[in-house]
Amino acid sequence: MISLEFVNSEIDEPEVVQCARSSMATIMAWYGSHYAGDDYLVFAHGKLEPTDFNGEPIPAQIELTANQSIKGA
């Protein structure tokens, strides 16, 4: 289970949602569409979760050096 906390500057109290990791992106997208235009941050287990323009999570970028490769690619 993941604890998502939405801290919205337009709302007095943060919204906290307990969900499966597989539901995280869907819930974040819903919140982003429902509160479009609001200034808010999303925390997953207390860590700031970067979001895109639509409120969806931005996947971590993988950087490889010239000597590295992704297995199976």
C-alpha positions, 0 to 999 in steps of 0.5 A, spaced: 500 500 500 502 507 498 500 513 502 498 519 497 498 525 500 495 531 496 497 538 499 493 543 495 494 551 497 486 552 496 484 547 501 486 547 508 487 540 510 491 535 505 487 529 502 490 522 504 489 516 500 491 509 501 492 505 495 495 500 491 502 502 487 498 500 481 492 505 482 497 511 484 497 514 477 490 513 476 488 517 482 493 522 481 490 523 474 483 524 477 486 529 482 489 533 477 483 533 473 478 535 478 483 540 481 486 543 475 488 550 476 490 549 483 497 549 486 498 542 489 504 537 491 503 530 491 507 526 496 508 518 496 510 515 503 512 522 505 517 523 498 515 529 493 512 525 487 514 529 481 508 530 476 506 532 469 502 538 467 496 533 467 497 531 475 500 524 473 507 521 475 513 523 471 517 516 471 524 516 473 529 517 468 534 512 467 541 514 464 546 510 461 553 511 460 556 509 453 559 502 457 552 500 460 546 497 456 539 495 458 538 487 459 534 484 454 534 490 449 
